[in-house]
Amino acid sequence: MADAHAKPQHDYHLVDPSPWPLVGSMSACIMFIGAVVWMKGLFGLEAGTKWLFFAGLAGVLFTMFSWWSDVVKESRKGDHTPVVGIGLRYGMVLFIASEVMFFVSFFWMFFDMAIFNEARTIIPEVGNWADTAAAWQTWPPKGVELLDPWSLPLMNTVILLLSGTTLTWAHHALISGDRKGAKLGLLITVLLGVLFTAVQAYEYYHILHGHLFFSEEAAQAKLYGSIFFMTTGFHGFHVLIGTIFLAVCLLRLYAGQMTPQKHFGLEAAAWYWHFVDVVWLFLFVFMYVVFG
């Protein structure tokens, strides 16, 4: 029986039984059902009922905290051997690749609208299609008032590019053993992430308060506003997640849990943040400038 608990003679990590995959999936299911209840009503619950959504969200956040805490504990126990580290890196690369395809779908829709909008006018008239086709004869669609790309969008571009620079500084400072520089660079990066989110929230307020995309004149061009908010909104959500990711790395750095030799958590966060930076550059160039 003693041999059953002996140290394994391999580099692979056979994880302990964990409740978090089941708890996380159940919480996510409750959260999305709650979102439907909130918007449309379901199961006898009236539209506008919010508690089910927030109960599911609380479960998701608790799962994230608990699961990732277990991963950190496993790393500190020595379970993350060099071979396991390679697997973690492959996993992060594949995750970012899936995120790339996620945004490709939104860009595809936007390019289709921007480049081939006139082709829709030759489709036979069905129902209210004539009014919609008329709105799409010009780009941007008739009634849509676009944002000035050289104001708030340019400001957010500078913020994200600067944050990528400070994050690279923090990473290289940690590798060289400069923990003070790593903490300062990472703190500035987190603050810049918060600033980006604040600027985008103000931009959204300006769009909605001024009825730029959803005026009466633009009643037949609602798809533009939908794809704009879907693409920039999901990017903003990724910035928020990345900011939390980096904030956790900062707390771990202050707790002395990262060393020049072992800091994959920060590396993964840096890869994710640079991916978010690149996506924003495409958003700024094509959605705000070229097709704006």
PyMOL commands that set and color helices and strands:
alter all, ss='L'
color gray80, all
select helices_A, chain A and resi 2-5+20-39+51-77+82-115+117-122+129-135+152-175+179-210+216-218+222-254+264-290
alter helices_A, ss='H'
color red, helices_A
deselect
rebuild
show_as cartoon
